[in-house]
Amino acid sequence: MNIRTLGVAVALGLSLVAAPALAADNPQQNKMAACNKSAGDKKGDERKAYMSQCLSAKKEMTQQDKMKACNASAADKKGDERKAHMKECLSKKG
């Protein structure tokens, strides 16, 4: 085995070891874990209904997401009109 082949083998091995750890940080898996934990000892249809509701619940927008959305919707506005739009948009719930 030459040095290049060894290097590729080591890199491949490391990526296989790191992949599961990286996959666990996916938001859907995090949500699933949180819903699973909060479902507690529910069983059968009750658990199924709870998990369905929990997983489909919409997460509230972060302040950063809200700012991006409001900025995008105010792109064509200037001055006081933009300021008023941003104030109204950022004060909305959700």
N, CA, C and O atoms as a CHARMM CRD file, in Angstrom:
* protein
*
  376
    1    1 MET  N      0.85500  -1.16600   0.00000 PROA 1      0.00000
    2    1 MET  CA     0.00000   0.00000   0.00000 PROA 1      0.00000
    3    1 MET  C      0.90400   1.23200   0.00000 PROA 1      0.00000
    4    1 MET  O      1.76000   1.38500   0.87100 PROA 1      0.00000
    5    2 ASN  N      0.70400   2.10700  -0.98600 PROA 2      0.00000
    6    2 ASN  CA     1.54300   3.30000  -1.01400 PROA 2      0.00000
    7    2 ASN  C      0.96100   4.38400  -0.10600 PROA 2      0.00000
    8    2 ASN  O     -0.13700   4.22800   0.42800 PROA 2      0.00000
    9    3 ILE  N      1.68000   5.45400   0.06300 PROA 3      0.00000
   10    3 ILE  CA     1.29900   6.51600   0.99100 PROA 3      0.00000
   11    3 ILE  C      0.00400   7.21200   0.57800 PROA 3      0.00000
   12    3 ILE  O     -0.79400   7.60800   1.42800 PROA 3      0.00000
   13    4 ARG  N     -0.20200   7.35900  -0.74100 PROA 4      0.00000
   14    4 ARG  CA    -1.42300   8.00800  -1.22800 PROA 4      0.00000
   15    4 ARG  C     -2.64600   7.14800  -0.87900 PROA 4      0.00000
   16    4 ARG  O     -3.65600   7.67100  -0.40800 PROA 4      0.00000
   17    5 THR  N     -2.56000   5.86500  -1.10300 PROA 5      0.00000
   18    5 THR  CA    -3.66000   4.95200  -0.80400 PROA 5      0.00000
   19    5 THR  C     -3.93900   4.93600   0.69100 PROA 5      0.00000
   20    5 THR  O     -5.09600   4.91400   1.11100 PROA 5      0.00000
   21    6 LEU  N     -2.89300   4.94800   1.48500 PROA 6      0.00000
   22    6 LEU  CA    -3.03600   4.97800   2.92900 PROA 6      0.00000
   23    6 LEU  C     -3.76000   6.25500   3.37400 PROA 6      0.00000
   24    6 LEU  O     -4.64800   6.21800   4.22600 PROA 6      0.00000
   25    7 GLY  N     -3.36100   7.38100   2.77800 PROA 7      0.00000
   26    7 GLY  CA    -4.00000   8.66200   3.11600 PROA 7      0.00000
   27    7 GLY  C     -5.48500   8.65800   2.78700 PROA 7      0.00000
   28    7 GLY  O     -6.29800   9.14200   3.57400 PROA 7      0.00000
   29    8 VAL  N     -5.83800   8.12000   1.64000 PROA 8      0.00000
   30    8 VAL  CA    -7.24700   8.03800   1.23900 PROA 8      0.00000
   31    8 VAL  C     -8.01500   7.12900   2.19200 PROA 8      0.00000
   32    8 VAL  O     -9.13500   7.44600   2.59200 PROA 8      0.00000
   33    9 ALA  N     -7.41400   6.00500   2.55200 PROA 9      0.00000
   34    9 ALA  CA    -8.06300   5.06100   3.46400 PROA 9      0.00000
   35    9 ALA  C     -8.30800   5.69500   4.83100 PROA 9      0.00000
   36    9 ALA  O     -9.37200   5.50900   5.42200 PROA 9      0.00000
   37   10 VAL  N     -7.33800   6.43400   5.32800 PROA 10     0.00000
   38   10 VAL  CA    -7.47800   7.09500   6.62100 PROA 10     0.00000
   39   10 VAL  C     -8.57100   8.15800   6.55200 PROA 10     0.00000
   40   10 VAL  O     -9.40800   8.24900   7.45000 PROA 10     0.00000
   41   11 ALA  N     -8.56400   8.96200   5.48800 PROA 11     0.00000
   42   11 ALA  CA    -9.58100  10.00100   5.33000 PROA 11     0.00000
   43   11 ALA  C    -10.97600   9.39800   5.24900 PROA 11     0.00000
   44   11 ALA  O    -11.91700   9.91300   5.85400 PROA 11     0.00000
   45   12 LEU  N    -11.10800   8.31900   4.50700 PROA 12     0.00000
   46   12 LEU  CA   -12.39700   7.63700   4.38700 PROA 12     0.00000
   47   12 LEU  C    -12.85000   7.09200   5.73400 PROA 12     0.00000
   48   12 LEU  O    -14.01800   7.22300   6.10100 PROA 12     0.00000
   49   13 GLY  N    -11.94800   6.49700   6.45200 PROA 13     0.00000
   50   13 GLY  CA   -12.26900   5.95500   7.76700 PROA 13     0.00000
   51   13 GLY  C    -12.72200   7.03200   8.72600 PROA 13     0.00000
   52   13 GLY  O    -13.69100   6.84800   9.46200 PROA 13     0.00000
   53   14 LEU  N    -12.02500   8.15800   8.72300 PROA 14     0.00000
   54   14 LEU  CA   -12.40500   9.26400   9.59900 PROA 14     0.00000
   55   14 LEU  C    -13.76300   9.82100   9.22500 PROA 14     0.00000
   56   14 LEU  O    -14.55200  10.16500  10.10500 PROA 14     0.00000
   57   15 SER  N    -14.05500   9.91800   7.93100 PROA 15     0.00000
   58   15 SER  CA   -15.35300  10.45500   7.51900 PROA 15     0.00000
   59   15 SER  C    -16.48400   9.51500   7.93100 PROA 15     0.00000
   60   15 SER  O    -17.57800   9.97500   8.25700 PROA 15     0.00000
   61   16 LEU  N    -16.23600   8.22300   7.91900 PROA 16     0.00000
   62   16 LEU  CA   -17.26300   7.27500   8.33400 PROA 16     0.00000
   63   16 LEU  C    -17.52100   7.35600   9.83100 PROA 16     0.00000
   64   16 LEU  O    -18.64900   7.15500  10.27900 PROA 16     0.00000
   65   17 VAL  N    -16.49700   7.64500  10.59500 PROA 17     0.00000
   66   17 VAL  CA   -16.64100   7.78100  12.03900 PROA 17     0.00000
   67   17 VAL  C    -17.34300   9.08700  12.38300 PROA 17     0.00000
   68   17 VAL  O    -18.16000   9.12300  13.30200 PROA 17     0.00000
   69   18 ALA  N    -17.03700  10.16000  11.66000 PROA 18     0.00000
   70   18 ALA  CA   -17.59900  11.47200  11.95700 PROA 18     0.00000
   71   18 ALA  C    -19.01300  11.64200  11.42700 PROA 18     0.00000
   72   18 ALA  O    -19.76800  12.44500  11.97700 PROA 18     0.00000
   73   19 ALA  N    -19.40500  10.92300  10.38200 PROA 19     0.00000
   74   19 ALA  CA   -20.71500  11.10500   9.74900 PROA 19     0.00000
   75   19 ALA  C    -21.88700  10.96500  10.71600 PROA 19     0.00000
   76   19 ALA  O    -22.76600  11.82700  10.70600 PROA 19     0.00000
   77   20 PRO  N    -21.95100   9.92200  11.55300 PROA 20     0.00000
   78   20 PRO  CA   -23.09300   9.82400  12.46900 PROA 20     0.00000
   79   20 PRO  C    -23.16900  10.98800  13.45100 PROA 20     0.00000
   80   20 PRO  O    -24.26300  11.43600  13.79700 PROA 20     0.00000
   81   21 ALA  N    -22.03600  11.47300  13.89500 PROA 21     0.00000
   82   21 ALA  CA   -22.03400  12.59900  14.82500 PROA 21     0.00000
   83   21 ALA  C    -22.55700  13.85500  14.15000 PROA 21     0.00000
   84   21 ALA  O    -23.27900  14.63700  14.76900 PROA 21     0.00000
   85   22 LEU  N    -22.20400  14.05600  12.89200 PROA 22     0.00000
   86   22 LEU  CA   -22.68500  15.22700  12.16200 PROA 22     0.00000
   87   22 LEU  C    -24.16600  15.11400  11.85100 PROA 22     0.00000
   88   22 LEU  O    -24.88400  16.11200  11.91100 PROA 22     0.00000
   89   23 ALA  N    -24.62600  13.95200  11.52900 PROA 23     0.00000
   90   23 ALA  CA   -26.02700  13.74800  11.18000 PROA 23     0.00000
   91   23 ALA  C    -26.94900  14.01700  12.36800 PROA 23     0.00000
   92   23 ALA  O    -28.09700  14.42000  12.17900 PROA 23     0.00000
   93   24 ALA  N    -26.46900  13.80300  13.56900 PROA 24     0.00000
   94   24 ALA  CA   -27.29700  13.99700  14.74800 PROA 24     0.00000
   95   24 ALA  C    -27.64100  15.45900  14.98800 PROA 24     0.00000
   96   24 ALA  O    -28.55500  15.75400  15.75700 PROA 24     0.00000
   97   25 ASP  N    -26.93000  16.37800  14.34600 PROA 25     0.00000
   98   25 ASP  CA   -27.20300  17.79300  14.54500 PROA 25     0.00000
   99   25 ASP  C    -28.20200  18.34500  13.54300 PROA 25     0.00000
  100   25 ASP  O    -28.32000  19.56200  13.40300 PROA 25     0.00000
  101   26 ASN  N    -28.92400  17.47900  12.84200 PROA 26     0.00000
  102   26 ASN  CA   -29.89400  17.96300  11.87800 PROA 26     0.00000
  103   26 ASN  C    -31.16000  18.39100  12.61800 PROA 26     0.00000
  104   26 ASN  O    -31.59900  17.68700  13.52700 PROA 26     0.00000
  105   27 PRO  N    -31.75700  19.52400  12.25300 PROA 27     0.00000
  106   27 PRO  CA   -32.89800  20.07800  12.98500 PROA 27     0.00000
  107   27 PRO  C    -34.08600  19.12000  13.10500 PROA 27     0.00000
  108   27 PRO  O    -34.74300  19.07800  14.14500 PROA 27     0.00000
  109   28 GLN  N    -34.36400  18.35800  12.05600 PROA 28     0.00000
  110   28 GLN  CA   -35.49300  17.42400  12.12200 PROA 28     0.00000
  111   28 GLN  C    -35.24300  16.34200  13.17600 PROA 28     0.00000
  112   28 GLN  O    -36.16000  15.94800  13.89600 PROA 28     0.00000
  113   29 GLN  N    -34.00200  15.86600  13.26100 PROA 29     0.00000
  114   29 GLN  CA   -33.68500  14.86000  14.27400 PROA 29     0.00000
  115   29 GLN  C    -33.76600  15.45800  15.67700 PROA 29     0.00000
  116   29 GLN  O    -34.20600  14.79800  16.61800 PROA 29     0.00000
  117   30 ASN  N    -33.34000  16.70500  15.80600 PROA 30     0.00000
  118   30 ASN  CA   -33.42400  17.37500  17.10700 PROA 30     0.00000
  119   30 ASN  C    -34.87800  17.52200  17.53500 PROA 30     0.00000
  120   30 ASN  O    -35.22600  17.29900  18.69500 PROA 30     0.00000
  121   31 LYS  N    -35.73200  17.90700  16.56300 PROA 31     0.00000
  122   31 LYS  CA   -37.15300  18.06900  16.85600 PROA 31     0.00000
  123   31 LYS  C    -37.75700  16.72000  17.24900 PROA 31     0.00000
  124   31 LYS  O    -38.52800  16.63000  18.20500 PROA 31     0.00000
  125   32 MET  N    -37.40100  15.67900  16.50700 PROA 32     0.00000
  126   32 MET  CA   -37.90000  14.33200  16.79700 PROA 32     0.00000
  127   32 MET  C    -37.50100  13.91300  18.20800 PROA 32     0.00000
  128   32 MET  O    -38.31500  13.36900  18.95400 PROA 32     0.00000
  129   33 ALA  N    -36.25300  14.16800  18.56700 PROA 33     0.00000
  130   33 ALA  CA   -35.77300  13.79800  19.90500 PROA 33     0.00000
  131   33 ALA  C    -36.52700  14.56300  20.98700 PROA 33     0.00000
  132   33 ALA  O    -36.89500  13.98600  22.01000 PROA 33     0.00000
  133   34 ALA  N    -36.76200  15.86400  20.76900 PROA 34     0.00000
  134   34 ALA  CA   -37.47300  16.68100  21.75100 PROA 34     0.00000
  135   34 ALA  C    -38.92500  16.20600  21.90400 PROA 34     0.00000
  136   34 ALA  O    -39.43200  16.09600  23.02000 PROA 34     0.00000
  137   35 CYS  N    -39.58500  15.92800  20.77900 PROA 35     0.00000
  138   35 CYS  CA   -40.97200  15.45200  20.83000 PROA 35     0.00000
  139   35 CYS  C    -41.04400  14.07700  21.50700 PROA 35     0.00000
  140   35 CYS  O    -41.94200  13.80600  22.30300 PROA 35     0.00000
  141   36 ASN  N    -40.09300  13.23700  21.17700 PROA 36     0.00000
  142   36 ASN  CA   -40.04100  11.90100  21.76400 PROA 36     0.00000
  143   36 ASN  C    -39.89100  11.98300  23.27000 PROA 36     0.00000
  144   36 ASN  O    -40.54800  11.25100  24.01100 PROA 36     0.00000
  145   37 LYS  N    -39.02400  12.87800  23.71900 PROA 37     0.00000
  146   37 LYS  CA   -38.79000  13.03900  25.15500 PROA 37     0.00000
  147   37 LYS  C    -40.03900  13.59200  25.85000 PROA 37     0.00000
  148   37 LYS  O    -40.40800  13.13800  26.93300 PROA 37     0.00000
  149   38 SER  N    -40.68100  14.57600  25.21600 PROA 38     0.00000
  150   38 SER  CA   -41.85000  15.18400  25.85500 PROA 38     0.00000
  151   38 SER  C    -43.08900  14.29200  25.77600 PROA 38     0.00000
  152   38 SER  O    -44.06200  14.52300  26.49300 PROA 38     0.00000
  153   39 ALA  N    -43.06200  13.27400  24.91000 PROA 39     0.00000
  154   39 ALA  CA   -44.20400  12.35100  24.81500 PROA 39     0.00000
  155   39 ALA  C    -44.30500  11.47800  26.06400 PROA 39     0.00000
  156   39 ALA  O    -45.36100  10.92200  26.36400 PROA 39     0.00000
  157   40 GLY  N    -43.20500  11.37000  26.77500 PROA 40     0.00000
  158   40 GLY  CA   -43.19500  10.62600  28.03500 PROA 40     0.00000
  159   40 GLY  C    -43.66300   9.19500  27.89300 PROA 40     0.00000
  160   40 GLY  O    -43.15100   8.44800  27.05900 PROA 40     0.00000
  161   41 ASP  N    -44.64500   8.80600  28.71200 PROA 41     0.00000
  162   41 ASP  CA   -45.10500   7.40900  28.71700 PROA 41     0.00000
  163   41 ASP  C    -46.38800   7.19200  27.91800 PROA 41     0.00000
  164   41 ASP  O    -47.07500   6.19000  28.11200 PROA 41     0.00000
  165   42 LYS  N    -46.71600   8.12300  27.02200 PROA 42     0.00000
  166   42 LYS  CA   -47.89800   7.93600  26.16300 PROA 42     0.00000
  167   42 LYS  C    -47.69100   6.68900  25.30700 PROA 42     0.00000
  168   42 LYS  O    -46.56700   6.37400  24.91600 PROA 42     0.00000
  169   43 LYS  N    -48.77800   5.98700  25.02100 PROA 43     0.00000
  170   43 LYS  CA   -48.68100   4.74400  24.24300 PROA 43     0.00000
  171   43 LYS  C    -49.73700   4.73400  23.14400 PROA 43     0.00000
  172   43 LYS  O    -50.73300   5.45500  23.21300 PROA 43     0.00000
  173   44 GLY  N    -49.50400   3.91100  22.14000 PROA 44     0.00000
  174   44 GLY  CA   -50.48400   3.65000  21.09200 PROA 44     0.00000
  175   44 GLY  C    -50.94000   4.88400  20.32500 PROA 44     0.00000
  176   44 GLY  O    -50.13300   5.72100  19.91900 PROA 44     0.00000
  177   45 ASP  N    -52.27900   4.97900  20.13400 PROA 45     0.00000
  178   45 ASP  CA   -52.85400   6.06600  19.35400 PROA 45     0.00000
  179   45 ASP  C    -52.61100   7.43500  19.99500 PROA 45     0.00000
  180   45 ASP  O    -52.42300   8.43300  19.29900 PROA 45     0.00000
  181   46 GLU  N    -52.61900   7.46600  21.32800 PROA 46     0.00000
  182   46 GLU  CA   -52.37600   8.72600  22.02400 PROA 46     0.00000
  183   46 GLU  C    -50.97100   9.24600  21.69500 PROA 46     0.00000
  184   46 GLU  O    -50.79000  10.43200  21.42000 PROA 46     0.00000
  185   47 ARG  N    -49.98900   8.35400  21.72700 PROA 47     0.00000
  186   47 ARG  CA   -48.60600   8.74200  21.41100 PROA 47     0.00000
  187   47 ARG  C    -48.48200   9.15000  19.94800 PROA 47     0.00000
  188   47 ARG  O    -47.83300  10.14700  19.63100 PROA 47     0.00000
  189   48 LYS  N    -49.09900   8.38300  19.06400 PROA 48     0.00000
  190   48 LYS  CA   -49.04000   8.67100  17.63300 PROA 48     0.00000
  191   48 LYS  C    -49.61900  10.06400  17.34000 PROA 48     0.00000
  192   48 LYS  O    -49.03600  10.84000  16.58300 PROA 48     0.00000
  193   49 ALA  N    -50.77400  10.36800  17.95100 PROA 49     0.00000
  194   49 ALA  CA   -51.41600  11.67000  17.75600 PROA 49     0.00000
  195   49 ALA  C    -50.53700  12.79200  18.33200 PROA 49     0.00000
  196   49 ALA  O    -50.37500  13.84500  17.71500 PROA 49     0.00000
  197   50 TYR  N    -49.97600  12.54800  19.52200 PROA 50     0.00000
  198   50 TYR  CA   -49.11300  13.55400  20.14800 PROA 50     0.00000
  199   50 TYR  C    -47.88400  13.83000  19.28300 PROA 50     0.00000
  200   50 TYR  O    -47.53400  14.98700  19.05100 PROA 50     0.00000
  201   51 MET  N    -47.23200  12.77700  18.80900 PROA 51     0.00000
  202   51 MET  CA   -46.02300  12.94300  17.99700 PROA 51     0.00000
  203   51 MET  C    -46.34200  13.67100  16.69500 PROA 51     0.00000
  204   51 MET  O    -45.57500  14.52700  16.25400 PROA 51     0.00000
  205   52 SER  N    -47.45800  13.33600  16.09000 PROA 52     0.00000
  206   52 SER  CA   -47.86100  14.00000  14.85100 PROA 52     0.00000
  207   52 SER  C    -48.04600  15.49900  15.07900 PROA 52     0.00000
  208   52 SER  O    -47.55900  16.32100  14.30300 PROA 52     0.00000
  209   53 GLN  N    -48.75100  15.84000  16.15000 PROA 53     0.00000
  210   53 GLN  CA   -48.99300  17.25700  16.46600 PROA 53     0.00000
  211   53 GLN  C    -47.68800  17.95600  16.81700 PROA 53     0.00000
  212   53 GLN  O    -47.43900  19.07300  16.36400 PROA 53     0.00000
  213   54 CYS  N    -46.87100  17.31900  17.60500 PROA 54     0.00000
  214   54 CYS  CA   -45.61600  17.91800  18.04400 PROA 54     0.00000
  215   54 CYS  C    -44.67200  18.16200  16.86000 PROA 54     0.00000
  216   54 CYS  O    -44.07300  19.23200  16.75100 PROA 54     0.00000
  217   55 LEU  N    -44.54400  17.17700  15.98300 PROA 55     0.00000
  218   55 LEU  CA   -43.62500  17.30500  14.85100 PROA 55     0.00000
  219   55 LEU  C    -44.11400  18.29700  13.80300 PROA 55     0.00000
  220   55 LEU  O    -43.30800  18.88000  13.07800 PROA 55     0.00000
  221   56 SER  N    -45.42400  18.49200  13.72000 PROA 56     0.00000
  222   56 SER  CA   -45.94500  19.42300  12.72000 PROA 56     0.00000
  223   56 SER  C    -46.06300  20.84800  13.25500 PROA 56     0.00000
  224   56 SER  O    -46.32400  21.77500  12.48800 PROA 56     0.00000
  225   57 ALA  N    -45.87500  21.02900  14.54600 PROA 57     0.00000
  226   57 ALA  CA   -45.97200  22.36500  15.14100 PROA 57     0.00000
  227   57 ALA  C    -44.91200  23.27500  14.53200 PROA 57     0.00000
  228   57 ALA  O    -43.74000  22.91400  14.43100 PROA 57     0.00000
  229   58 LYS  N    -45.34900  24.44900  14.13500 PROA 58     0.00000
  230   58 LYS  CA   -44.43000  25.39000  13.53300 PROA 58     0.00000
  231   58 LYS  C    -43.61700  26.09600  14.61000 PROA 58     0.00000
  232   58 LYS  O    -44.15600  26.57000  15.61000 PROA 58     0.00000
  233   59 LYS  N    -42.33600  26.15300  14.38500 PROA 59     0.00000
  234   59 LYS  CA   -41.43800  26.82700  15.31500 PROA 59     0.00000
  235   59 LYS  C    -41.56300  28.33500  15.10200 PROA 59     0.00000
  236   59 LYS  O    -41.63400  28.80300  13.96600 PROA 59     0.00000
  237   60 GLU  N    -41.58900  29.08200  16.18400 PROA 60     0.00000
  238   60 GLU  CA   -41.66500  30.53700  16.06700 PROA 60     0.00000
  239   60 GLU  C    -40.39200  31.06500  15.41400 PROA 60     0.00000
  240   60 GLU  O    -39.29500  30.56700  15.66700 PROA 60     0.00000
  241   61 MET  N    -40.55700  32.06800  14.57900 PROA 61     0.00000
  242   61 MET  CA   -39.40800  32.66300  13.87800 PROA 61     0.00000
  243   61 MET  C    -38.43000  33.26800  14.87300 PROA 61     0.00000
  244   61 MET  O    -38.83800  33.86900  15.86600 PROA 61     0.00000
  245   62 THR  N    -37.15900  33.11200  14.60900 PROA 62     0.00000
  246   62 THR  CA   -36.15800  33.77500  15.44200 PROA 62     0.00000
  247   62 THR  C    -36.13700  35.25300  15.05900 PROA 62     0.00000
  248   62 THR  O    -36.64600  35.62600  14.00100 PROA 62     0.00000
  249   63 GLN  N    -35.56500  36.07700  15.89100 PROA 63     0.00000
  250   63 GLN  CA   -35.47400  37.50400  15.60100 PROA 63     0.00000
  251   63 GLN  C    -34.67800  37.73100  14.31500 PROA 63     0.00000
  252   63 GLN  O    -34.99400  38.62600  13.53100 PROA 63     0.00000
  253   64 GLN  N    -33.66200  36.92700  14.11100 PROA 64     0.00000
  254   64 GLN  CA   -32.83100  37.06200  12.90700 PROA 64     0.00000
  255   64 GLN  C    -33.64300  36.70000  11.65400 PROA 64     0.00000
  256   64 GLN  O    -33.54700  37.38900  10.63900 PROA 64     0.00000
  257   65 ASP  N    -34.44000  35.62700  11.71900 PROA 65     0.00000
  258   65 ASP  CA   -35.28300  35.24400  10.58900 PROA 65     0.00000
  259   65 ASP  C    -36.31300  36.32700  10.29200 PROA 65     0.00000
  260   65 ASP  O    -36.58000  36.65800   9.13700 PROA 65     0.00000
  261   66 LYS  N    -36.88600  36.87100  11.36700 PROA 66     0.00000
  262   66 LYS  CA   -37.88700  37.92800  11.21900 PROA 66     0.00000
  263   66 LYS  C    -37.25700  39.15400  10.55000 PROA 66     0.00000
  264   66 LYS  O    -37.86300  39.76400   9.66900 PROA 66     0.00000
  265   67 MET  N    -36.04800  39.51100  10.97000 PROA 67     0.00000
  266   67 MET  CA   -35.35300  40.67000  10.40600 PROA 67     0.00000
  267   67 MET  C    -35.09900  40.46800   8.91300 PROA 67     0.00000
  268   67 MET  O    -35.28700  41.38900   8.11900 PROA 67     0.00000
  269   68 LYS  N    -34.67400  39.26200   8.53300 PROA 68     0.00000
  270   68 LYS  CA   -34.42500  38.96000   7.12000 PROA 68     0.00000
  271   68 LYS  C    -35.70300  39.10100   6.30700 PROA 68     0.00000
  272   68 LYS  O    -35.69500  39.70600   5.23500 PROA 68     0.00000
  273   69 ALA  N    -36.80500  38.54400   6.81400 PROA 69     0.00000
  274   69 ALA  CA   -38.07700  38.58800   6.09900 PROA 69     0.00000
  275   69 ALA  C    -38.58600  40.02700   5.97200 PROA 69     0.00000
  276   69 ALA  O    -39.06200  40.42900   4.91000 PROA 69     0.00000
  277   70 CYS  N    -38.48500  40.79100   7.04700 PROA 70     0.00000
  278   70 CYS  CA   -38.94700  42.18800   7.01500 PROA 70     0.00000
  279   70 CYS  C    -38.07200  43.02500   6.08400 PROA 70     0.00000
  280   70 CYS  O    -38.57700  43.86900   5.34400 PROA 70     0.00000
  281   71 ASN  N    -36.77700  42.79300   6.12200 PROA 71     0.00000
  282   71 ASN  CA   -35.86000  43.50600   5.22300 PROA 71     0.00000
  283   71 ASN  C    -36.20000  43.23100   3.76700 PROA 71     0.00000
  284   71 ASN  O    -36.19500  44.13900   2.93600 PROA 71     0.00000
  285   72 ALA  N    -36.49400  41.98200   3.46900 PROA 72     0.00000
  286   72 ALA  CA   -36.82800  41.60800   2.09100 PROA 72     0.00000
  287   72 ALA  C    -38.12000  42.28500   1.64900 PROA 72     0.00000
  288   72 ALA  O    -38.21700  42.75700   0.51700 PROA 72     0.00000
  289   73 SER  N    -39.11200  42.33600   2.53800 PROA 73     0.00000
  290   73 SER  CA   -40.38700  42.93900   2.16100 PROA 73     0.00000
  291   73 SER  C    -40.31900  44.46700   2.11300 PROA 73     0.00000
  292   73 SER  O    -41.21400  45.10500   1.56100 PROA 73     0.00000
  293   74 ALA  N    -39.26600  45.06000   2.68600 PROA 74     0.00000
  294   74 ALA  CA   -39.10900  46.51900   2.67700 PROA 74     0.00000
  295   74 ALA  C    -38.11500  46.98700   1.62900 PROA 74     0.00000
  296   74 ALA  O    -37.74500  48.16100   1.60800 PROA 74     0.00000
  297   75 ALA  N    -37.67900  46.08600   0.76100 PROA 75     0.00000
  298   75 ALA  CA   -36.63100  46.40800  -0.21000 PROA 75     0.00000
  299   75 ALA  C    -36.97000  47.59700  -1.09900 PROA 75     0.00000
  300   75 ALA  O    -36.07900  48.35300  -1.48600 PROA 75     0.00000
  301   76 ASP  N    -38.25600  47.77500  -1.42900 PROA 76     0.00000
  302   76 ASP  CA   -38.65000  48.86100  -2.33100 PROA 76     0.00000
  303   76 ASP  C    -39.04300  50.14600  -1.60100 PROA 76     0.00000
  304   76 ASP  O    -39.47600  51.10800  -2.23600 PROA 76     0.00000
  305   77 LYS  N    -38.89700  50.17100  -0.28600 PROA 77     0.00000
  306   77 LYS  CA   -39.30200  51.33300   0.51500 PROA 77     0.00000
  307   77 LYS  C    -38.08000  52.12300   0.95900 PROA 77     0.00000
  308   77 LYS  O    -36.98300  51.57800   1.08600 PROA 77     0.00000
  309   78 LYS  N    -38.28400  53.42200   1.19600 PROA 78     0.00000
  310   78 LYS  CA   -37.18700  54.30300   1.63200 PROA 78     0.00000
  311   78 LYS  C    -37.66800  55.21600   2.75400 PROA 78     0.00000
  312   78 LYS  O    -38.86700  55.45300   2.90600 PROA 78     0.00000
  313   79 GLY  N    -36.73200  55.71900   3.52700 PROA 79     0.00000
  314   79 GLY  CA   -37.01700  56.73900   4.53600 PROA 79     0.00000
  315   79 GLY  C    -38.04900  56.33900   5.56500 PROA 79     0.00000
  316   79 GLY  O    -38.02000  55.23600   6.11000 PROA 79     0.00000
  317   80 ASP  N    -38.98200  57.28000   5.82500 PROA 80     0.00000
  318   80 ASP  CA   -39.99700  57.06100   6.85500 PROA 80     0.00000
  319   80 ASP  C    -40.91700  55.89100   6.52600 PROA 80     0.00000
  320   80 ASP  O    -41.37400  55.18000   7.42100 PROA 80     0.00000
  321   81 GLU  N    -41.18600  55.69600   5.23500 PROA 81     0.00000
  322   81 GLU  CA   -42.04800  54.58900   4.83000 PROA 81     0.00000
  323   81 GLU  C    -41.39800  53.25200   5.21400 PROA 81     0.00000
  324   81 GLU  O    -42.06500  52.34800   5.71600 PROA 81     0.00000
  325   82 ARG  N    -40.09100  53.14500   4.97000 PROA 82     0.00000
  326   82 ARG  CA   -39.36300  51.92200   5.31400 PROA 82     0.00000
  327   82 ARG  C    -39.31700  51.73100   6.82700 PROA 82     0.00000
  328   82 ARG  O    -39.52300  50.62500   7.32700 PROA 82     0.00000
  329   83 LYS  N    -39.04400  52.81800   7.55200 PROA 83     0.00000
  330   83 LYS  CA   -38.96200  52.75600   9.01600 PROA 83     0.00000
  331   83 LYS  C    -40.29300  52.28300   9.60500 PROA 83     0.00000
  332   83 LYS  O    -40.31400  51.43300  10.49500 PROA 83     0.00000
  333   84 ALA  N    -41.41700  52.84100   9.10000 PROA 84     0.00000
  334   84 ALA  CA   -42.73800  52.44900   9.59100 PROA 84     0.00000
  335   84 ALA  C    -43.02700  50.97900   9.26000 PROA 84     0.00000
  336   84 ALA  O    -43.56300  50.23600  10.08200 PROA 84     0.00000
  337   85 HSD  N    -42.66000  50.58300   8.04800 PROA 85     0.00000
  338   85 HSD  CA   -42.88000  49.18400   7.64200 PROA 85     0.00000
  339   85 HSD  C    -42.08100  48.23400   8.52900 PROA 85     0.00000
  340   85 HSD  O    -42.61100  47.22400   8.99300 PROA 85     0.00000
  341   86 MET  N    -40.82300  48.54900   8.76400 PROA 86     0.00000
  342   86 MET  CA   -39.96500  47.68300   9.58900 PROA 86     0.00000
  343   86 MET  C    -40.50200  47.59400  11.01400 PROA 86     0.00000
  344   86 MET  O    -40.51000  46.51700  11.61200 PROA 86     0.00000
  345   87 LYS  N    -40.94600  48.71600  11.55300 PROA 87     0.00000
  346   87 LYS  CA   -41.47100  48.71600  12.91900 PROA 87     0.00000
  347   87 LYS  C    -42.69600  47.81000  13.01300 PROA 87     0.00000
  348   87 LYS  O    -42.80500  47.00600  13.93800 PROA 87     0.00000
  349   88 GLU  N    -43.61100  47.93900  12.06300 PROA 88     0.00000
  350   88 GLU  CA   -44.82500  47.13000  12.06900 PROA 88     0.00000
  351   88 GLU  C    -44.49000  45.64300  11.84300 PROA 88     0.00000
  352   88 GLU  O    -45.00100  44.76700  12.54100 PROA 88     0.00000
  353   89 CYS  N    -43.63500  45.38600  10.86900 PROA 89     0.00000
  354   89 CYS  CA   -43.28500  44.01600  10.53000 PROA 89     0.00000
  355   89 CYS  C    -42.59000  43.29900  11.69800 PROA 89     0.00000
  356   89 CYS  O    -42.91600  42.15200  12.00400 PROA 89     0.00000
  357   90 LEU  N    -41.64900  43.96500  12.33500 PROA 90     0.00000
  358   90 LEU  CA   -40.90000  43.33400  13.41800 PROA 90     0.00000
  359   90 LEU  C    -41.71300  43.14800  14.67900 PROA 90     0.00000
  360   90 LEU  O    -41.37600  42.31000  15.51600 PROA 90     0.00000
  361   91 SER  N    -42.80000  43.93200  14.83100 PROA 91     0.00000
  362   91 SER  CA   -43.61800  43.80700  16.03300 PROA 91     0.00000
  363   91 SER  C    -44.67200  42.70500  15.92300 PROA 91     0.00000
  364   91 SER  O    -45.31400  42.36300  16.91600 PROA 91     0.00000
  365   92 LYS  N    -44.85400  42.15100  14.72700 PROA 92     0.00000
  366   92 LYS  CA   -45.83400  41.06600  14.53300 PROA 92     0.00000
  367   92 LYS  C    -45.36900  39.80100  15.20600 PROA 92     0.00000
  368   92 LYS  O    -44.17200  39.51900  15.25800 PROA 92     0.00000
  369   93 LYS  N    -46.31300  39.03700  15.72300 PROA 93     0.00000
  370   93 LYS  CA   -46.00100  37.72700  16.32500 PROA 93     0.00000
  371   93 LYS  C    -45.78200  36.71600  15.21800 PROA 93     0.00000
  372   93 LYS  O    -46.33200  36.84200  14.12400 PROA 93     0.00000
  373   94 GLY  N    -44.95000  35.68400  15.52300 PROA 94     0.00000
  374   94 GLY  CA   -44.81900  34.57200  14.58700 PROA 94     0.00000
  375   94 GLY  C    -43.58500  34.55400  13.87000 PROA 94     0.00000
  376   94 GLY  O    -43.35900  33.66200  13.05200 PROA 94     0.00000
